[in-house]
């Protein structure tokens, strides 16, 4: 779940209280939760939130800082026992290598669309295994990207969890993961698992006519930035 909205580089510690309370609520229900910082926090606040969450044992904290700050992520990793995950903003095995060599992450979340496909994902998974880092591919995307991730998951010894976009808030009022295929049942979840693909290729059957129809009115997506009340850039 999301950890926070955008906050200042140095803000009141009280703005972190609701994040801690939400994790406590989830844990009281007998469930685990990972908290995604989305790189929205800067070091002065990320340190405080990581420490405040520790007693409630989050499954992991994700992108506690933006991925360009390798040294800061390393410093944070030495201050907290929370497992640290990141990777969706990394674009090659060379980007990944810096974090592995720094020993500052516990779980990598590469995006198959960012790193250039299944072959590169396999190489990255092998690198992570060599450094004792878990794999949890990032994929709030459509069925082709997810099916590609599943192929890597199925043969990676260090695979732990797969993100998927089924029912995610991005899709509210529009198409969902199962809208673009003739065999959406491949994404049926039972006890937290889906079955391995059995069909040819990636194992999905794309409704190409629907894809073409929807692409006619599709608009380019621009990554939003967070701007503070004084016009200052908080995260971009």
N, C-alpha and C positions, 0 to 999 in steps of 0.2 A: 504494500500500500504506500501511497505518497507520504513522505515524512512531514514536509512543511510546504507552505506557499513560499513565494520569494520573500526574503527578509534582508535587512541591511547587512553590510560587511561586519559591523559590530552592532548588535541590537540588544534589547532587553532580554535577559535570560528567561523571562516569563513567556516569551513567544514560543518557547520550546515545550512548555508544559502540556499542551494538548497532544503533541506527538507521543509523549510518554504515557499519557492517560489512555490514548487509543490502543497502544500496544498492551497495556495492562488489561484492558477490556477483552482483547482478543485472547490473551493468555488465560484469563479466567474462564473463557469458554472451552478451554482445552485444546486450542489450536496454536499453531506457530504462525509467525508472520515475518516477512522481510520488509524492511523500510527503505524506500527509494528516495535518497536525498536529491536525485536528479542534478547534482552539481549546483544546486541553487544556493547552497550555503558556502560561505568562505571560511577559512581556517579558524578564525576566532569563535565562530558559532558551531562549526562542525565538531570541534574538540569537545565542546560542552554537551552537545546532543549525544554524541557517541558514548560519553561517560554516563550521562543520565539514563540511557537506554540499557546499559549493561546489566543492572540488577534484574531486568525482566527478560533477559536472554533472547534477543531477536534472532531469527534464523540467520539473517545476514543484514548488513547495511550496504546499500547500493549507491555507487557514485557519491561517496561522502564529499568529494571535491571533484572539480573538473579534471578531465584526464590529461590535460597538459601539465598538471602539477605533480609530476612523479615524486619529487623530493618531499613535497608536503603530504602526499598520500603515504609515503614511507614513514614519515614522522608520526602521522596519525595512527598508523598500524602498530606503532610501538607504544601507544598510549591506551589502546583499547583491546579487550578480548573479543569484541564482536567480529565475526568473520566479515571481511571486506570483499565486495563484488564490484566489478566494473567491466567495461569492454565494448559497449555498444557504440562508443565514439572512436574506436580504434579501427584502422583501415588496412592493416597489413600485419604479417607476422613480426615485422620489425618494430611496429608500434607495441605489439604485445610483449616482445622480448625485453623491453626496458623495464616493464613491471615485474616480469618473472625474475630477471636478474636482481632487481631491487628487493625481492622477497616480501613485497608489501600487499599482495592480494591473495585471497584464499579461494576465490571463484571467478572464473572468466566468463563473460557474456558476449562472445563475438556475434556479429550480425552477418549472416551469409550473404546478404545483398551488399554490405559494405566491404567485406574482405575479398570478394571476387569469386565466390562460388564454393561448391562442395570440396573440390581438391584442396583449396587453401584452408578450408575449415578443418579438414583431416590433418593437415600439417600443424595447424595451431593446436588442435586437440592433443596431438602427440607431444608437442612442446610442453603443454600444460601438464601432461602426465609425468614428464621427466622432472618437473619442478614440484610435483605433488599438489597441483592446483586443480580444483574441480571445474567441470564444464557445465554451463547453463546457458545455451544459446538464446540470444535476444531475438524475438520475432513477434512484435505486435502488428504483423503484416498479413498478407493474404495466403491462400492455400499453396501456391507454388513455393514460396520462401519457406513456409512451415514444413512442407513435405521434404524439401532439401535438408532442413535441419534434422528431421527425424532420421534420415538416412545416416547422418553422422552420429547422432545419438546412439543408434542401434549397435554401432561397432566401436564405441569409445568406452573404455573401462572406467574413465573418470567422469562420465556423464551422471548428473544428479537430478536435474529438473529442466523442463522445457517450457518456456513462455509461449502462450498462444493467445490469440485475440478474440476467441469466441466469447461473446457477451461483454466485451470490454466497452468502457464508456465512449471510446472514440467512435464506435459504430452505432451509437444511439440514434434511432430514427433513420438509419440508412442500411446499406448492405452489411452483412456479417461474413465471417469466415466461410460459412457453408453456403453462401449465396452464389458462388461462382462455379460450382462444380455439379456434375451429375451424380456423384457418389459422396454426398456430405456425411454419410454414416461413418466414414473413416475417422471422423473427429469425435465420435461418441466417447465420452469419458465414463469409465466404471472404476470406482474406488481410487480415483486419482490417476488412472492409466488409460491410454489408448492402445489399440492393437497395432502391431507392426503392419506396414502396407503389404498387400499381396498382389496388387495389380502391376502391370508392366511400367517401366520407367520409374517415375517418382511415386506411382501408385494412386494418382488422382486423375479424374477425367474433367478437363476444363470445359465449361460452357463458353466457347469462343464467341458466339453471337452476342451473348449477354455482355461479355467483356468489351466488345467493340461498341455496343450500344451505349454503355455507361461511360466509355472513354471519350465519347463525342462531347460531353459537357463537363468533363473533368477539369479542375483548375489546379495549377501548380501549388504545392504546399510549401509554405515558407516557415522555417523554424522561428517561433516567437521569441522575442527578447523580453527580459524583465527590467523595467525602468522604475527607479525609486521616485518618491514625491518631489525630490529636488532635480529630477532629470538625469540622475546618475545611473550609469549602467550597473545592474546587479548581476546579471548573467546573460550570455548571448550564445 
